[in-house]
Amino acid sequence: MVKGGEISSAAVRRLIRKGGAGRVGGDAAKELRKVIEELAVIIGKESIEMAKHAGRTTVRAEDIRLAAKRHQL
């Protein structure tokens, strides 16, 4: 689990509203923020492994896309 929020609750609220919600509870925004941050860390770690496997130290967009695809995103 990620400690400390890297993504603001306000940004998460905007994303939820963009999805069509008229109102967003504070608990909902906090929970989605946790989920997004945890998933970002998981995808980041997998992307690093993909870059290493390809003999690179730089993570590229393609590494992120492949890692996200593994999670059906």
Backbone torsions as a table, in degrees:
resi	resn	phi	psi	omega
1	MET	NA	142.9	-178.9
2	VAL	-83.5	131.8	177.0
3	LYS	-97.8	137.7	-178.4
4	GLY	74.8	138.4	-177.2
5	GLY	-86.7	125.3	174.5
6	GLU	-89.1	-25.0	-179.7
7	ILE	-109.4	133.0	-177.4
8	SER	-74.4	149.9	176.5
9	SER	-62.1	-35.1	179.3
10	ALA	-62.2	-41.5	178.7
11	ALA	-64.3	-39.7	179.3
12	VAL	-66.5	-41.3	177.3
13	ARG	-59.0	-42.6	178.8
14	ARG	-61.5	-40.7	179.5
15	LEU	-64.4	-41.1	179.2
16	ILE	-65.1	-42.4	178.4
17	ARG	-64.3	-36.5	177.3
18	LYS	-60.8	-30.2	177.8
19	GLY	-76.7	-7.4	174.3
20	GLY	119.4	-3.7	-179.7
21	ALA	-74.8	135.9	176.7
22	GLY	-79.0	-41.8	-179.8
23	ARG	-129.7	148.9	-177.8
24	VAL	-132.3	122.3	177.6
25	GLY	-72.2	149.4	179.8
26	GLY	-59.1	-39.1	179.0
27	ASP	-64.1	-37.8	-179.6
28	ALA	-65.0	-44.3	-179.7
29	ALA	-64.5	-42.2	179.4
30	LYS	-64.0	-41.9	-178.5
31	GLU	-67.0	-44.3	178.8
32	LEU	-64.4	-37.4	177.0
33	ARG	-58.7	-43.9	178.4
34	LYS	-60.5	-46.1	-178.7
35	VAL	-62.3	-46.3	-179.4
36	ILE	-61.3	-44.5	-178.3
37	GLU	-67.1	-40.2	178.5
38	GLU	-64.1	-43.3	179.1
39	LEU	-65.4	-38.3	178.6
40	ALA	-62.8	-39.7	178.7
41	VAL	-66.8	-42.8	179.3
42	ILE	-61.4	-48.7	-179.6
43	ILE	-64.8	-38.3	177.2
44	GLY	-60.4	-46.0	179.5
45	LYS	-63.3	-42.8	178.6
46	GLU	-65.5	-36.2	178.6
47	SER	-64.7	-38.6	177.1
48	ILE	-62.2	-43.6	178.7
49	GLU	-62.9	-39.5	178.9
50	MET	-65.1	-41.3	178.2
51	ALA	-64.0	-43.8	178.3
52	LYS	-61.0	-42.4	179.9
53	HIS	-61.0	-33.4	179.1
54	ALA	-84.7	3.1	178.5
55	GLY	79.7	22.6	-179.3
56	ARG	-116.9	156.3	172.6
57	THR	-104.5	-12.0	179.6
58	THR	-95.3	127.4	175.2
59	VAL	-81.6	128.5	-179.8
60	ARG	-106.7	166.3	179.0
61	ALA	-57.6	-36.5	-179.7
62	GLU	-63.9	-33.1	176.8
63	ASP	-65.2	-42.7	178.4
64	ILE	-63.6	-45.9	-179.7
65	ARG	-60.0	-44.4	-179.5
66	LEU	-65.1	-41.9	178.9
67	ALA	-64.9	-41.2	178.8
68	ALA	-65.4	-38.5	179.8
69	LYS	-63.2	-34.7	177.6
70	ARG	-62.7	-23.3	178.7
71	HIS	-102.4	16.4	178.0
72	GLN	57.7	41.1	177.7
73	LEU	-107.9	NA	NA
